[in-house]
């Protein structure tokens, strides 16, 4: 599934089409990933939103 997501993203760029996910959804996913990484590194609970 990751490869199909990457292919879709590349196709959107090359064909000048909008991506299925919005910028806000991308930001939210990144914030969750960053919080998980920080929590794993520190062993502490991380509150979302971080920003």
CHARMM internal coordinates of N, CA and C (Angstrom, degrees):
IC EDIT
DIST 1 N 1 CA 1.4486
DIST 1 CA 1 C 1.5213
ANGL 1 N 1 CA 1 C 111.52
DIST 1 C 2 N 1.3114
ANGL 1 CA 1 C 2 N 118.20
DIHE 1 N 1 CA 1 C 2 N -33.19
DIST 2 N 2 CA 1.4640
ANGL 1 C 2 N 2 CA 120.22
DIHE 1 CA 1 C 2 N 2 CA -179.98
DIST 2 CA 2 C 1.5227
ANGL 2 N 2 CA 2 C 110.73
DIHE 1 C 2 N 2 CA 2 C -62.18
DIST 2 C 3 N 1.3225
ANGL 2 CA 2 C 3 N 116.98
DIHE 2 N 2 CA 2 C 3 N -39.05
DIST 3 N 3 CA 1.4658
ANGL 2 C 3 N 3 CA 119.54
DIHE 2 CA 2 C 3 N 3 CA -179.47
DIST 3 CA 3 C 1.5227
ANGL 3 N 3 CA 3 C 111.13
DIHE 2 C 3 N 3 CA 3 C -66.49
DIST 3 C 4 N 1.3282
ANGL 3 CA 3 C 4 N 118.21
DIHE 3 N 3 CA 3 C 4 N -37.56
DIST 4 N 4 CA 1.4640
ANGL 3 C 4 N 4 CA 119.47
DIHE 3 CA 3 C 4 N 4 CA 178.56
DIST 4 CA 4 C 1.5223
ANGL 4 N 4 CA 4 C 110.89
DIHE 3 C 4 N 4 CA 4 C -68.02
DIST 4 C 5 N 1.3224
ANGL 4 CA 4 C 5 N 117.45
DIHE 4 N 4 CA 4 C 5 N -33.22
DIST 5 N 5 CA 1.4649
ANGL 4 C 5 N 5 CA 121.16
DIHE 4 CA 4 C 5 N 5 CA 176.69
DIST 5 CA 5 C 1.5187
ANGL 5 N 5 CA 5 C 110.36
DIHE 4 C 5 N 5 CA 5 C -66.82
DIST 5 C 6 N 1.3224
ANGL 5 CA 5 C 6 N 116.65
DIHE 5 N 5 CA 5 C 6 N -43.71
DIST 6 N 6 CA 1.4628
ANGL 5 C 6 N 6 CA 120.83
DIHE 5 CA 5 C 6 N 6 CA 178.86
DIST 6 CA 6 C 1.5261
ANGL 6 N 6 CA 6 C 110.36
DIHE 5 C 6 N 6 CA 6 C -64.97
DIST 6 C 7 N 1.3320
ANGL 6 CA 6 C 7 N 116.99
DIHE 6 N 6 CA 6 C 7 N -41.53
DIST 7 N 7 CA 1.4652
ANGL 6 C 7 N 7 CA 120.63
DIHE 6 CA 6 C 7 N 7 CA 178.62
DIST 7 CA 7 C 1.5193
ANGL 7 N 7 CA 7 C 110.25
DIHE 6 C 7 N 7 CA 7 C -62.79
DIST 7 C 8 N 1.3269
ANGL 7 CA 7 C 8 N 117.42
DIHE 7 N 7 CA 7 C 8 N -43.92
DIST 8 N 8 CA 1.4674
ANGL 7 C 8 N 8 CA 120.73
DIHE 7 CA 7 C 8 N 8 CA 178.50
DIST 8 CA 8 C 1.5257
ANGL 8 N 8 CA 8 C 110.11
DIHE 7 C 8 N 8 CA 8 C -59.34
DIST 8 C 9 N 1.3216
ANGL 8 CA 8 C 9 N 116.86
DIHE 8 N 8 CA 8 C 9 N -44.95
DIST 9 N 9 CA 1.4611
ANGL 8 C 9 N 9 CA 121.43
DIHE 8 CA 8 C 9 N 9 CA 179.59
DIST 9 CA 9 C 1.5316
ANGL 9 N 9 CA 9 C 110.73
DIHE 8 C 9 N 9 CA 9 C -60.26
DIST 9 C 10 N 1.3288
ANGL 9 CA 9 C 10 N 116.70
DIHE 9 N 9 CA 9 C 10 N -46.55
DIST 10 N 10 CA 1.4655
ANGL 9 C 10 N 10 CA 121.12
DIHE 9 CA 9 C 10 N 10 CA 179.55
DIST 10 CA 10 C 1.5280
ANGL 10 N 10 CA 10 C 111.12
DIHE 9 C 10 N 10 CA 10 C -63.91
DIST 10 C 11 N 1.3266
ANGL 10 CA 10 C 11 N 117.13
DIHE 10 N 10 CA 10 C 11 N -40.42
DIST 11 N 11 CA 1.4658
ANGL 10 C 11 N 11 CA 120.71
DIHE 10 CA 10 C 11 N 11 CA 178.05
DIST 11 CA 11 C 1.5227
ANGL 11 N 11 CA 11 C 111.19
DIHE 10 C 11 N 11 CA 11 C -62.87
DIST 11 C 12 N 1.3142
ANGL 11 CA 11 C 12 N 116.98
DIHE 11 N 11 CA 11 C 12 N -40.11
DIST 12 N 12 CA 1.4661
ANGL 11 C 12 N 12 CA 120.53
DIHE 11 CA 11 C 12 N 12 CA 178.41
DIST 12 CA 12 C 1.5241
ANGL 12 N 12 CA 12 C 110.60
DIHE 11 C 12 N 12 CA 12 C -61.34
DIST 12 C 13 N 1.3146
ANGL 12 CA 12 C 13 N 116.49
DIHE 12 N 12 CA 12 C 13 N -40.47
DIST 13 N 13 CA 1.4652
ANGL 12 C 13 N 13 CA 120.13
DIHE 12 CA 12 C 13 N 13 CA 179.35
DIST 13 CA 13 C 1.5297
ANGL 13 N 13 CA 13 C 110.27
DIHE 12 C 13 N 13 CA 13 C -67.66
DIST 13 C 14 N 1.3227
ANGL 13 CA 13 C 14 N 116.79
DIHE 13 N 13 CA 13 C 14 N -49.27
DIST 14 N 14 CA 1.4686
ANGL 13 C 14 N 14 CA 119.76
DIHE 13 CA 13 C 14 N 14 CA -175.14
DIST 14 CA 14 C 1.5245
ANGL 14 N 14 CA 14 C 112.53
DIHE 13 C 14 N 14 CA 14 C -69.87
DIST 14 C 15 N 1.3318
ANGL 14 CA 14 C 15 N 117.69
DIHE 14 N 14 CA 14 C 15 N -27.52
DIST 15 N 15 CA 1.4648
ANGL 14 C 15 N 15 CA 121.34
DIHE 14 CA 14 C 15 N 15 CA -178.63
DIST 15 CA 15 C 1.5268
ANGL 15 N 15 CA 15 C 112.41
DIHE 14 C 15 N 15 CA 15 C -103.68
DIST 15 C 16 N 1.3343
ANGL 15 CA 15 C 16 N 116.78
DIHE 15 N 15 CA 15 C 16 N 6.49
DIST 16 N 16 CA 1.4679
ANGL 15 C 16 N 16 CA 122.54
DIHE 15 CA 15 C 16 N 16 CA 178.62
DIST 16 CA 16 C 1.5383
ANGL 16 N 16 CA 16 C 111.83
DIHE 15 C 16 N 16 CA 16 C 53.71
DIST 16 C 17 N 1.3408
ANGL 16 CA 16 C 17 N 115.27
DIHE 16 N 16 CA 16 C 17 N 45.76
DIST 17 N 17 CA 1.4667
ANGL 16 C 17 N 17 CA 121.72
DIHE 16 CA 16 C 17 N 17 CA 178.29
DIST 17 CA 17 C 1.5199
ANGL 17 N 17 CA 17 C 109.41
DIHE 16 C 17 N 17 CA 17 C -109.38
DIST 17 C 18 N 1.3346
ANGL 17 CA 17 C 18 N 117.40
DIHE 17 N 17 CA 17 C 18 N 153.70
DIST 18 N 18 CA 1.4667
ANGL 17 C 18 N 18 CA 118.79
DIHE 17 CA 17 C 18 N 18 CA 176.10
DIST 18 CA 18 C 1.5288
ANGL 18 N 18 CA 18 C 110.97
DIHE 17 C 18 N 18 CA 18 C -71.70
DIST 18 C 19 N 1.3099
ANGL 18 CA 18 C 19 N 115.99
DIHE 18 N 18 CA 18 C 19 N 146.89
DIST 19 N 19 CA 1.4656
ANGL 18 C 19 N 19 CA 121.99
DIHE 18 CA 18 C 19 N 19 CA 176.72
DIST 19 CA 19 C 1.5240
ANGL 19 N 19 CA 19 C 108.57
DIHE 18 C 19 N 19 CA 19 C -77.79
DIST 19 C 20 N 1.3267
ANGL 19 CA 19 C 20 N 116.79
DIHE 19 N 19 CA 19 C 20 N 153.57
DIST 20 N 20 CA 1.4660
ANGL 19 C 20 N 20 CA 120.64
DIHE 19 CA 19 C 20 N 20 CA 179.98
DIST 20 CA 20 C 1.5238
ANGL 20 N 20 CA 20 C 112.25
DIHE 19 C 20 N 20 CA 20 C -64.00
DIST 20 C 21 N 1.3242
ANGL 20 CA 20 C 21 N 116.73
DIHE 20 N 20 CA 20 C 21 N -36.04
DIST 21 N 21 CA 1.4687
ANGL 20 C 21 N 21 CA 120.76
DIHE 20 CA 20 C 21 N 21 CA 179.62
DIST 21 CA 21 C 1.5272
ANGL 21 N 21 CA 21 C 109.04
DIHE 20 C 21 N 21 CA 21 C -88.68
DIST 21 C 22 N 1.3198
ANGL 21 CA 21 C 22 N 115.35
DIHE 21 N 21 CA 21 C 22 N 142.30
DIST 22 N 22 CA 1.4612
ANGL 21 C 22 N 22 CA 119.78
DIHE 21 CA 21 C 22 N 22 CA 178.09
DIST 22 CA 22 C 1.5287
ANGL 22 N 22 CA 22 C 110.17
DIHE 21 C 22 N 22 CA 22 C -81.89
DIST 22 C 23 N 1.2976
ANGL 22 CA 22 C 23 N 115.73
DIHE 22 N 22 CA 22 C 23 N 166.63
DIST 23 N 23 CA 1.4605
ANGL 22 C 23 N 23 CA 120.35
DIHE 22 CA 22 C 23 N 23 CA 175.60
DIST 23 CA 23 C 1.5140
ANGL 23 N 23 CA 23 C 111.81
DIHE 22 C 23 N 23 CA 23 C -60.72
DIST 23 C 24 N 1.3299
ANGL 23 CA 23 C 24 N 115.84
DIHE 23 N 23 CA 23 C 24 N -37.34
DIST 24 N 24 CA 1.4662
ANGL 23 C 24 N 24 CA 120.13
DIHE 23 CA 23 C 24 N 24 CA 179.02
DIST 24 CA 24 C 1.5248
ANGL 24 N 24 CA 24 C 110.91
DIHE 23 C 24 N 24 CA 24 C -64.29
DIST 24 C 25 N 1.3286
ANGL 24 CA 24 C 25 N 116.99
DIHE 24 N 24 CA 24 C 25 N -40.55
DIST 25 N 25 CA 1.4662
ANGL 24 C 25 N 25 CA 120.37
DIHE 24 CA 24 C 25 N 25 CA 178.36
DIST 25 CA 25 C 1.5288
ANGL 25 N 25 CA 25 C 110.73
DIHE 24 C 25 N 25 CA 25 C -65.42
DIST 25 C 26 N 1.3101
ANGL 25 CA 25 C 26 N 116.47
DIHE 25 N 25 CA 25 C 26 N -39.24
DIST 26 N 26 CA 1.4611
ANGL 25 C 26 N 26 CA 120.36
DIHE 25 CA 25 C 26 N 26 CA 176.51
DIST 26 CA 26 C 1.5179
ANGL 26 N 26 CA 26 C 111.79
DIHE 25 C 26 N 26 CA 26 C -63.11
DIST 26 C 27 N 1.3342
ANGL 26 CA 26 C 27 N 115.68
DIHE 26 N 26 CA 26 C 27 N -43.47
DIST 27 N 27 CA 1.4707
ANGL 26 C 27 N 27 CA 120.55
DIHE 26 CA 26 C 27 N 27 CA 178.35
DIST 27 CA 27 C 1.5247
ANGL 27 N 27 CA 27 C 110.08
DIHE 26 C 27 N 27 CA 27 C -61.48
DIST 27 C 28 N 1.3314
ANGL 27 CA 27 C 28 N 117.24
DIHE 27 N 27 CA 27 C 28 N -44.35
DIST 28 N 28 CA 1.4644
ANGL 27 C 28 N 28 CA 120.79
DIHE 27 CA 27 C 28 N 28 CA -179.78
DIST 28 CA 28 C 1.5295
ANGL 28 N 28 CA 28 C 111.43
DIHE 27 C 28 N 28 CA 28 C -62.80
DIST 28 C 29 N 1.3305
ANGL 28 CA 28 C 29 N 116.64
DIHE 28 N 28 CA 28 C 29 N -42.40
DIST 29 N 29 CA 1.4677
ANGL 28 C 29 N 29 CA 120.24
DIHE 28 CA 28 C 29 N 29 CA 178.81
DIST 29 CA 29 C 1.5248
ANGL 29 N 29 CA 29 C 110.89
DIHE 28 C 29 N 29 CA 29 C -63.84
DIST 29 C 30 N 1.3265
ANGL 29 CA 29 C 30 N 116.66
DIHE 29 N 29 CA 29 C 30 N -40.59
DIST 30 N 30 CA 1.4631
ANGL 29 C 30 N 30 CA 120.67
DIHE 29 CA 29 C 30 N 30 CA 178.13
DIST 30 CA 30 C 1.5206
ANGL 30 N 30 CA 30 C 110.84
DIHE 29 C 30 N 30 CA 30 C -64.49
DIST 30 C 31 N 1.3236
ANGL 30 CA 30 C 31 N 116.89
DIHE 30 N 30 CA 30 C 31 N -40.78
DIST 31 N 31 CA 1.4618
ANGL 30 C 31 N 31 CA 120.16
DIHE 30 CA 30 C 31 N 31 CA 179.71
DIST 31 CA 31 C 1.5303
ANGL 31 N 31 CA 31 C 111.02
DIHE 30 C 31 N 31 CA 31 C -63.52
DIST 31 C 32 N 1.3213
ANGL 31 CA 31 C 32 N 117.25
DIHE 31 N 31 CA 31 C 32 N -40.09
DIST 32 N 32 CA 1.4653
ANGL 31 C 32 N 32 CA 121.10
DIHE 31 CA 31 C 32 N 32 CA 177.98
DIST 32 CA 32 C 1.5306
ANGL 32 N 32 CA 32 C 110.20
DIHE 31 C 32 N 32 CA 32 C -64.44
DIST 32 C 33 N 1.3355
ANGL 32 CA 32 C 33 N 116.72
DIHE 32 N 32 CA 32 C 33 N -44.25
DIST 33 N 33 CA 1.4671
ANGL 32 C 33 N 33 CA 120.47
DIHE 32 CA 32 C 33 N 33 CA 179.22
DIST 33 CA 33 C 1.5259
ANGL 33 N 33 CA 33 C 111.07
DIHE 32 C 33 N 33 CA 33 C -63.10
DIST 33 C 34 N 1.3314
ANGL 33 CA 33 C 34 N 116.71
DIHE 33 N 33 CA 33 C 34 N -41.90
DIST 34 N 34 CA 1.4672
ANGL 33 C 34 N 34 CA 120.27
DIHE 33 CA 33 C 34 N 34 CA 179.21
DIST 34 CA 34 C 1.5253
ANGL 34 N 34 CA 34 C 111.20
DIHE 33 C 34 N 34 CA 34 C -65.40
DIST 34 C 35 N 1.3326
ANGL 34 CA 34 C 35 N 117.17
DIHE 34 N 34 CA 34 C 35 N -39.05
DIST 35 N 35 CA 1.4586
ANGL 34 C 35 N 35 CA 120.83
DIHE 34 CA 34 C 35 N 35 CA 178.72
DIST 35 CA 35 C 1.5293
ANGL 35 N 35 CA 35 C 110.50
DIHE 34 C 35 N 35 CA 35 C -65.86
DIST 35 C 36 N 1.3310
ANGL 35 CA 35 C 36 N 116.77
DIHE 35 N 35 CA 35 C 36 N -41.17
DIST 36 N 36 CA 1.4656
ANGL 35 C 36 N 36 CA 120.33
DIHE 35 CA 35 C 36 N 36 CA 178.54
DIST 36 CA 36 C 1.5259
ANGL 36 N 36 CA 36 C 110.58
DIHE 35 C 36 N 36 CA 36 C -63.65
DIST 36 C 37 N 1.3289
ANGL 36 CA 36 C 37 N 117.04
DIHE 36 N 36 CA 36 C 37 N -42.63
DIST 37 N 37 CA 1.4632
ANGL 36 C 37 N 37 CA 121.25
DIHE 36 CA 36 C 37 N 37 CA 178.55
DIST 37 CA 37 C 1.5263
ANGL 37 N 37 CA 37 C 110.60
DIHE 36 C 37 N 37 CA 37 C -62.59
DIST 37 C 38 N 1.3322
ANGL 37 CA 37 C 38 N 116.53
DIHE 37 N 37 CA 37 C 38 N -46.45
DIST 38 N 38 CA 1.4686
ANGL 37 C 38 N 38 CA 120.68
DIHE 37 CA 37 C 38 N 38 CA -179.42
DIST 38 CA 38 C 1.5269
ANGL 38 N 38 CA 38 C 110.72
DIHE 37 C 38 N 38 CA 38 C -63.54
DIST 38 C 39 N 1.3282
ANGL 38 CA 38 C 39 N 116.94
DIHE 38 N 38 CA 38 C 39 N -41.66
DIST 39 N 39 CA 1.4585
ANGL 38 C 39 N 39 CA 120.80
DIHE 38 CA 38 C 39 N 39 CA 179.27
DIST 39 CA 39 C 1.5292
ANGL 39 N 39 CA 39 C 110.78
DIHE 38 C 39 N 39 CA 39 C -63.23
DIST 39 C 40 N 1.3298
ANGL 39 CA 39 C 40 N 116.00
DIHE 39 N 39 CA 39 C 40 N -42.39
DIST 40 N 40 CA 1.4594
ANGL 39 C 40 N 40 CA 119.83
DIHE 39 CA 39 C 40 N 40 CA 178.52
DIST 40 CA 40 C 1.5192
ANGL 40 N 40 CA 40 C 112.42
DIHE 39 C 40 N 40 CA 40 C -64.73
DIST 40 C 41 N 1.3196
ANGL 40 CA 40 C 41 N 116.05
DIHE 40 N 40 CA 40 C 41 N -37.07
DIST 41 N 41 CA 1.4659
ANGL 40 C 41 N 41 CA 120.55
DIHE 40 CA 40 C 41 N 41 CA -178.48
DIST 41 CA 41 C 1.5197
ANGL 41 N 41 CA 41 C 112.57
DIHE 40 C 41 N 41 CA 41 C -73.48
DIST 41 C 42 N 1.3380
ANGL 41 CA 41 C 42 N 116.29
DIHE 41 N 41 CA 41 C 42 N -34.90
DIST 42 N 42 CA 1.4644
ANGL 41 C 42 N 42 CA 119.96
DIHE 41 CA 41 C 42 N 42 CA -175.32
DIST 42 CA 42 C 1.5217
ANGL 42 N 42 CA 42 C 113.28
DIHE 41 C 42 N 42 CA 42 C -101.19
DIST 42 C 43 N 1.3381
ANGL 42 CA 42 C 43 N 116.71
DIHE 42 N 42 CA 42 C 43 N -18.84
DIST 43 N 43 CA 1.4606
ANGL 42 C 43 N 43 CA 120.31
DIHE 42 CA 42 C 43 N 43 CA -175.85
DIST 43 CA 43 C 1.5168
ANGL 43 N 43 CA 43 C 113.09
DIHE 42 C 43 N 43 CA 43 C 75.32
DIST 43 C 44 N 1.3245
ANGL 43 CA 43 C 44 N 116.47
DIHE 43 N 43 CA 43 C 44 N 10.54
DIST 44 N 44 CA 1.4613
ANGL 43 C 44 N 44 CA 121.23
DIHE 43 CA 43 C 44 N 44 CA -178.13
DIST 44 CA 44 C 1.5227
ANGL 44 N 44 CA 44 C 110.87
DIHE 43 C 44 N 44 CA 44 C -109.72
DIST 44 C 45 N 1.3270
ANGL 44 CA 44 C 45 N 115.50
DIHE 44 N 44 CA 44 C 45 N 159.68
DIST 45 N 45 CA 1.4529
ANGL 44 C 45 N 45 CA 121.43
DIHE 44 CA 44 C 45 N 45 CA 174.24
DIST 45 CA 45 C 1.5242
ANGL 45 N 45 CA 45 C 108.87
DIHE 44 C 45 N 45 CA 45 C -73.23
DIST 45 C 46 N 1.3206
ANGL 45 CA 45 C 46 N 116.51
DIHE 45 N 45 CA 45 C 46 N 136.20
DIST 46 N 46 CA 1.4615
ANGL 45 C 46 N 46 CA 121.84
DIHE 45 CA 45 C 46 N 46 CA 178.28
DIST 46 CA 46 C 1.5215
ANGL 46 N 46 CA 46 C 107.87
DIHE 45 C 46 N 46 CA 46 C -113.73
DIST 46 C 47 N 1.3121
ANGL 46 CA 46 C 47 N 115.90
DIHE 46 N 46 CA 46 C 47 N 127.62
DIST 47 N 47 CA 1.4574
ANGL 46 C 47 N 47 CA 121.38
DIHE 46 CA 46 C 47 N 47 CA 179.97
DIST 47 CA 47 C 1.5236
ANGL 47 N 47 CA 47 C 109.98
DIHE 46 C 47 N 47 CA 47 C -85.52
DIST 47 C 48 N 1.3145
ANGL 47 CA 47 C 48 N 115.66
DIHE 47 N 47 CA 47 C 48 N 135.72
DIST 48 N 48 CA 1.4629
ANGL 47 C 48 N 48 CA 122.26
DIHE 47 CA 47 C 48 N 48 CA 175.78
DIST 48 CA 48 C 1.5235
ANGL 48 N 48 CA 48 C 106.85
DIHE 47 C 48 N 48 CA 48 C -109.80
DIST 48 C 49 N 1.3139
ANGL 48 CA 48 C 49 N 122.26
DIHE 48 N 48 CA 48 C 49 N 134.39
DIST 49 N 49 CA 1.4562
ANGL 48 C 49 N 49 CA 124.95
DIHE 48 CA 48 C 49 N 49 CA 9.22
DIST 49 CA 49 C 1.5161
ANGL 49 N 49 CA 49 C 112.40
DIHE 48 C 49 N 49 CA 49 C -81.35
DIST 49 C 50 N 1.3300
ANGL 49 CA 49 C 50 N 115.29
DIHE 49 N 49 CA 49 C 50 N 144.56
DIST 50 N 50 CA 1.4597
ANGL 49 C 50 N 50 CA 122.20
DIHE 49 CA 49 C 50 N 50 CA 178.13
DIST 50 CA 50 C 1.5228
ANGL 50 N 50 CA 50 C 110.32
DIHE 49 C 50 N 50 CA 50 C -84.88
DIST 50 C 51 N 1.3327
ANGL 50 CA 50 C 51 N 116.19
DIHE 50 N 50 CA 50 C 51 N -30.65
DIST 51 N 51 CA 1.4683
ANGL 50 C 51 N 51 CA 120.80
DIHE 50 CA 50 C 51 N 51 CA -174.48
DIST 51 CA 51 C 1.5096
ANGL 51 N 51 CA 51 C 111.29
DIHE 50 C 51 N 51 CA 51 C -93.93
END
COOR INIT
IC SEED 1 N 1 CA 1 C
IC BUILD
